């Protein structure tokens, strides 16, 4: 999924998706032309992050739950 697609699927904004990508809480694959593609794993991770934020957890707490992902 592209940024707009994942944002739409999770009822958030592309800027929100980009924010969590910059924090490396989600790590999309990049194509040769530089486009980022988000997997279903990224979507699940972002859904968890958005839910945690909605419940009042800080970004720092959300960061501490980050599962190590292979580079």
Beta strands, then each sheet from edge to edge (+ up, - down):
strand 1: 29-30
strand 2: 36-37
sheet 1: 1+ 2-
end
